[in-house]
Amino acid sequence: MNFAEYQRLAHRTSKEHSDKLVISTLGLTGEAGEFADSVKKLRGHGHNIPVSELAAELGDVLWYIAECASALALDLDDIARKNIEKLEKRYPNGFESSRSIDREGYRHHG
């Protein structure tokens, strides 16, 4: 499955709303918070959180990312490709701490 197919299939389960972007953004932050809370419980509190539960939370995050993209009439394949192009430009030899610390000339605006 590619991102475009995922986005199309995910959208089938979406409820139309007058402000899809706001609802999707709030859902994204909520689901990201649930994922973060699970990691906190796993690493900080000693809970036994199955990896399958973490994967399910990430799936919910991905669903809301797809919905945000759809609300903006953007294609997830394009978003993913442009992000990799940005990262390849910023880190042509793979991640380097020095390039992360001194990002002048590599900074993405917008």
Secondary structure, DSSP 8 states (H G I E B T S, - for coil): --HHHHHHHHHTT----TTHHHHHHHHHHHHHHHHHHHHHHHHHS-----HHHHHHHHHHHHHHHHHHHHHTT--HHHHHHHHHHHHHHH-TTS--HHHHH--TTT----
